[in-house]
Amino acid sequence: MAIELVREMEGKKLDLDIVVYNILIEGFCIAGEVESARDLFFGLSSKRLQPNVRMYNTMISGFCYGGLLSEAEKLLKEMEDKGYPPYGCTYNTIIRGLINNNETLQAMELVQQMVESGFSADASTVELIVGLLSIEKVDPALLPLLKSSL
């Protein structure tokens, strides 16, 4: 229903700028309508609009909470390729999504990538690392990788 309203607004040639689309995409993600958010996000270029860092973060978060981790990781790569450096919260969102979906090895690798990119662990990252260390499935050989991230 909400997507029909957006289409109606677009059809009436209302001036929907990137701020409006940010709000709409965030609302769809919060409502669990990730497919609708995805459609709007990937349709921006046809409207001559480019996603900004906030929108990338919102979409990455939506993908993670929707269990679409590969989509989130692709979007992270696209974001970096387009010259938008991710924030610590961007990494933390994907790391949390990986942990929640039992992808601990990938989560540890992303922590390492985060550190190599120059980020230092903030309180949220430390919480995620402690969570990783408490998971019994973590290979002991990977502990130095996690500890070096602290």
Phi and psi in degrees as GROMACS dihedral restraints (atoms count N, CA, C in turn):
[ dihedral_restraints ]
;  ai    aj    ak    al  type     phi  dphi    fc
    3     4     5     6     1   -65.0    20    10
    4     5     6     7     1   -36.7    20    10
    6     7     8     9     1   -66.3    20    10
    7     8     9    10     1   -31.3    20    10
    9    10    11    12     1   -64.8    20    10
   10    11    12    13     1   -38.1    20    10
   12    13    14    15     1   -63.3    20    10
   13    14    15    16     1   -41.9    20    10
   15    16    17    18     1   -61.8    20    10
   16    17    18    19     1   -46.6    20    10
   18    19    20    21     1   -61.8    20    10
   19    20    21    22     1   -37.5    20    10
   21    22    23    24     1   -64.6    20    10
   22    23    24    25     1   -42.9    20    10
   24    25    26    27     1   -62.0    20    10
   25    26    27    28     1   -42.6    20    10
   27    28    29    30     1   -64.5    20    10
   28    29    30    31     1   -40.8    20    10
   30    31    32    33     1   -64.0    20    10
   31    32    33    34     1   -29.4    20    10
   33    34    35    36     1   -84.3    20    10
   34    35    36    37     1     7.7    20    10
   36    37    38    39     1    58.7    20    10
   37    38    39    40     1    32.4    20    10
   39    40    41    42     1   -67.3    20    10
   40    41    42    43     1   150.7    20    10
   42    43    44    45     1   -79.6    20    10
   43    44    45    46     1    86.0    20    10
   45    46    47    48     1   -92.7    20    10
   46    47    48    49     1   108.9    20    10
   48    49    50    51     1   -97.0    20    10
   49    50    51    52     1  -176.3    20    10
   51    52    53    54     1   -61.8    20    10
   52    53    54    55     1   -31.9    20    10
   54    55    56    57     1   -65.0    20    10
   55    56    57    58     1   -43.6    20    10
   57    58    59    60     1   -63.7    20    10
   58    59    60    61     1   -44.0    20    10
   60    61    62    63     1   -65.9    20    10
   61    62    63    64     1   -35.3    20    10
   63    64    65    66     1   -57.6    20    10
   64    65    66    67     1   -46.9    20    10
   66    67    68    69     1   -63.8    20    10
   67    68    69    70     1   -44.3    20    10
   69    70    71    72     1   -64.1    20    10
   70    71    72    73     1   -46.1    20    10
   72    73    74    75     1   -64.0    20    10
   73    74    75    76     1   -42.0    20    10
   75    76    77    78     1   -62.7    20    10
   76    77    78    79     1   -42.4    20    10
   78    79    80    81     1   -61.7    20    10
   79    80    81    82     1   -43.6    20    10
   81    82    83    84     1   -62.4    20    10
   82    83    84    85     1   -42.3    20    10
   84    85    86    87     1   -63.3    20    10
   85    86    87    88     1   -44.6    20    10
   87    88    89    90     1   -62.4    20    10
   88    89    90    91     1   -36.6    20    10
   90    91    92    93     1   -79.1    20    10
   91    92    93    94     1    -1.5    20    10
   93    94    95    96     1    80.9    20    10
   94    95    96    97     1    11.2    20    10
   96    97    98    99     1   -96.1    20    10
   97    98    99   100     1    64.1    20    10
   99   100   101   102     1   -64.8    20    10
  100   101   102   103     1   -34.7    20    10
  102   103   104   105     1   -62.9    20    10
  103   104   105   106     1   -41.6    20    10
  105   106   107   108     1   -65.7    20    10
  106   107   108   109     1   -41.5    20    10
  108   109   110   111     1   -61.7    20    10
  109   110   111   112     1   -44.0    20    10
  111   112   113   114     1   -59.7    20    10
  112   113   114   115     1   -44.8    20    10
  114   115   116   117     1   -59.2    20    10
  115   116   117   118     1   -45.1    20    10
  117   118   119   120     1   -64.6    20    10
  118   119   120   121     1   -45.9    20    10
  120   121   122   123     1   -58.0    20    10
  121   122   123   124     1   -51.4    20    10
  123   124   125   126     1   -77.2    20    10
  124   125   126   127     1    -9.4    20    10
  126   127   128   129     1   -91.6    20    10
  127   128   129   130     1    -1.6    20    10
  129   130   131   132     1   -62.8    20    10
  130   131   132   133     1   -39.0    20    10
  132   133   134   135     1   -62.5    20    10
  133   134   135   136     1   -31.7    20    10
  135   136   137   138     1   -68.9    20    10
  136   137   138   139     1   -16.8    20    10
  138   139   140   141     1  -100.8    20    10
  139   140   141   142     1     8.2    20    10
  141   142   143   144     1    61.4    20    10
  142   143   144   145     1    36.1    20    10
  144   145   146   147     1  -117.2    20    10
  145   146   147   148     1   146.7    20    10
  147   148   149   150     1  -116.9    20    10
  148   149   150   151     1   134.2    20    10
  150   151   152   153     1   -60.8    20    10
  151   152   153   154     1   146.1    20    10
  153   154   155   156     1  -105.8    20    10
  154   155   156   157     1   179.4    20    10
  156   157   158   159     1   -58.8    20    10
  157   158   159   160     1   -42.7    20    10
  159   160   161   162     1   -59.4    20    10
  160   161   162   163     1   -43.0    20    10
  162   163   164   165     1   -67.6    20    10
  163   164   165   166     1   -40.8    20    10
  165   166   167   168     1   -59.2    20    10
  166   167   168   169     1   -46.0    20    10
  168   169   170   171     1   -61.9    20    10
  169   170   171   172     1   -40.8    20    10
  171   172   173   174     1   -62.7    20    10
  172   173   174   175     1   -45.1    20    10
  174   175   176   177     1   -68.4    20    10
  175   176   177   178     1   -39.6    20    10
  177   178   179   180     1   -61.2    20    10
  178   179   180   181     1   -44.1    20    10
  180   181   182   183     1   -61.8    20    10
  181   182   183   184     1   -44.8    20    10
  183   184   185   186     1   -59.5    20    10
  184   185   186   187     1   -43.8    20    10
  186   187   188   189     1   -62.4    20    10
  187   188   189   190     1   -43.6    20    10
  189   190   191   192     1   -62.9    20    10
  190   191   192   193     1   -47.0    20    10
  192   193   194   195     1   -70.3    20    10
  193   194   195   196     1   -21.4    20    10
  195   196   197   198     1   -88.9    20    10
  196   197   198   199     1     2.2    20    10
  198   199   200   201     1    78.6    20    10
  199   200   201   202     1    12.1    20    10
  201   202   203   204     1   -96.7    20    10
  202   203   204   205     1    64.8    20    10
  204   205   206   207     1   -66.2    20    10
  205   206   207   208     1   -37.5    20    10
  207   208   209   210     1   -65.3    20    10
  208   209   210   211     1   -35.5    20    10
  210   211   212   213     1   -64.9    20    10
  211   212   213   214     1   -41.0    20    10
  213   214   215   216     1   -63.1    20    10
  214   215   216   217     1   -43.2    20    10
  216   217   218   219     1   -67.6    20    10
  217   218   219   220     1   -37.1    20    10
  219   220   221   222     1   -63.2    20    10
  220   221   222   223     1   -41.2    20    10
  222   223   224   225     1   -67.7    20    10
  223   224   225   226     1   -36.6    20    10
  225   226   227   228     1   -59.3    20    10
  226   227   228   229     1   -45.3    20    10
  228   229   230   231     1   -63.5    20    10
  229   230   231   232     1   -44.6    20    10
  231   232   233   234     1   -61.0    20    10
  232   233   234   235     1   -43.3    20    10
  234   235   236   237     1   -57.5    20    10
  235   236   237   238     1   -47.8    20    10
  237   238   239   240     1   -66.0    20    10
  238   239   240   241     1   -42.0    20    10
  240   241   242   243     1   -62.0    20    10
  241   242   243   244     1   -30.6    20    10
  243   244   245   246     1   -87.3    20    10
  244   245   246   247     1     4.9    20    10
  246   247   248   249     1    87.6    20    10
  247   248   249   250     1    13.6    20    10
  249   250   251   252     1   -99.3    20    10
  250   251   252   253     1   103.2    20    10
  252   253   254   255     1   -69.3    20    10
  253   254   255   256     1   133.4    20    10
  255   256   257   258     1   -69.3    20    10
  256   257   258   259     1   154.2    20    10
  258   259   260   261     1   -89.7    20    10
  259   260   261   262     1   168.3    20    10
  261   262   263   264     1   -57.9    20    10
  262   263   264   265     1   -37.2    20    10
  264   265   266   267     1   -66.5    20    10
  265   266   267   268     1   -28.4    20    10
  267   268   269   270     1   -64.0    20    10
  268   269   270   271     1   -49.4    20    10
  270   271   272   273     1   -61.7    20    10
  271   272   273   274     1   -46.6    20    10
  273   274   275   276     1   -59.0    20    10
  274   275   276   277     1   -38.1    20    10
  276   277   278   279     1   -62.0    20    10
  277   278   279   280     1   -46.4    20    10
  279   280   281   282     1   -69.7    20    10
  280   281   282   283     1   -40.2    20    10
  282   283   284   285     1   -59.7    20    10
  283   284   285   286     1   -45.1    20    10
  285   286   287   288     1   -62.0    20    10
  286   287   288   289     1   -42.6    20    10
  288   289   290   291     1   -61.6    20    10
  289   290   291   292     1   -41.0    20    10
  291   292   293   294     1   -63.8    20    10
  292   293   294   295     1   -45.0    20    10
  294   295   296   297     1   -61.8    20    10
  295   296   297   298     1   -45.5    20    10
  297   298   299   300     1   -63.3    20    10
  298   299   300   301     1   -21.8    20    10
  300   301   302   303     1  -107.2    20    10
  301   302   303   304     1    22.0    20    10
  303   304   305   306     1    59.1    20    10
  304   305   306   307     1    31.5    20    10
  306   307   308   309     1  -103.4    20    10
  307   308   309   310     1    61.0    20    10
  309   310   311   312     1   -66.4    20    10
  310   311   312   313     1   -36.9    20    10
  312   313   314   315     1   -62.9    20    10
  313   314   315   316     1   -45.7    20    10
  315   316   317   318     1   -63.3    20    10
  316   317   318   319     1   -37.7    20    10
  318   319   320   321     1   -62.5    20    10
  319   320   321   322     1   -43.7    20    10
  321   322   323   324     1   -64.7    20    10
  322   323   324   325     1   -39.7    20    10
  324   325   326   327     1   -63.6    20    10
  325   326   327   328     1   -38.7    20    10
  327   328   329   330     1   -69.7    20    10
  328   329   330   331     1   -35.3    20    10
  330   331   332   333     1   -59.2    20    10
  331   332   333   334     1   -45.6    20    10
  333   334   335   336     1   -62.5    20    10
  334   335   336   337     1   -43.4    20    10
  336   337   338   339     1   -60.5    20    10
  337   338   339   340     1   -40.4    20    10
  339   340   341   342     1   -60.7    20    10
  340   341   342   343     1   -46.7    20    10
  342   343   344   345     1   -64.9    20    10
  343   344   345   346     1   -42.7    20    10
  345   346   347   348     1   -65.0    20    10
  346   347   348   349     1   -24.1    20    10
  348   349   350   351     1   -82.1    20    10
  349   350   351   352     1    -0.2    20    10
  351   352   353   354     1   100.0    20    10
  352   353   354   355     1     4.7    20    10
  354   355   356   357     1   -84.6    20    10
  355   356   357   358     1   140.1    20    10
  357   358   359   360     1  -102.0    20    10
  358   359   360   361     1   155.7    20    10
  360   361   362   363     1   -68.7    20    10
  361   362   363   364     1   124.8    20    10
  363   364   365   366     1   -95.5    20    10
  364   365   366   367     1  -176.4    20    10
  366   367   368   369     1   -58.0    20    10
  367   368   369   370     1   -39.9    20    10
  369   370   371   372     1   -66.6    20    10
  370   371   372   373     1   -40.7    20    10
  372   373   374   375     1   -65.8    20    10
  373   374   375   376     1   -42.8    20    10
  375   376   377   378     1   -60.5    20    10
  376   377   378   379     1   -42.1    20    10
  378   379   380   381     1   -59.7    20    10
  379   380   381   382     1   -42.5    20    10
  381   382   383   384     1   -65.6    20    10
  382   383   384   385     1   -40.3    20    10
  384   385   386   387     1   -66.7    20    10
  385   386   387   388     1   -42.8    20    10
  387   388   389   390     1   -60.7    20    10
  388   389   390   391     1   -40.6    20    10
  390   391   392   393     1   -61.6    20    10
  391   392   393   394     1   -41.0    20    10
  393   394   395   396     1   -62.7    20    10
  394   395   396   397     1   -42.8    20    10
  396   397   398   399     1   -66.6    20    10
  397   398   399   400     1   -26.2    20    10
  399   400   401   402     1   -84.4    20    10
  400   401   402   403     1    -9.2    20    10
  402   403   404   405     1   -79.1    20    10
  403   404   405   406     1   126.9    20    10
  405   406   407   408     1   -67.1    20    10
  406   407   408   409     1   -19.8    20    10
  408   409   410   411     1   -81.4    20    10
  409   410   411   412     1    -2.3    20    10
  411   412   413   414     1   -72.5    20    10
  412   413   414   415     1   127.4    20    10
  414   415   416   417     1   -66.1    20    10
  415   416   417   418     1   124.0    20    10
  417   418   419   420     1   -55.8    20    10
  418   419   420   421     1   -26.5    20    10
  420   421   422   423     1   -66.7    20    10
  421   422   423   424     1   -19.2    20    10
  423   424   425   426     1   -93.0    20    10
  424   425   426   427     1    -3.7    20    10
  426   427   428   429     1   -59.4    20    10
  427   428   429   430     1   -41.5    20    10
  429   430   431   432     1   -58.4    20    10
  430   431   432   433     1   -34.7    20    10
  432   433   434   435     1   -60.4    20    10
  433   434   435   436     1   -46.9    20    10
  435   436   437   438     1   -68.4    20    10
  436   437   438   439     1   -43.6    20    10
  438   439   440   441     1   -64.0    20    10
  439   440   441   442     1   -33.7    20    10
  441   442   443   444     1   -68.3    20    10
  442   443   444   445     1   -18.6    20    10
  444   445   446   447     1   -79.9    20    10
  445   446   447   448     1   -16.0    20    10
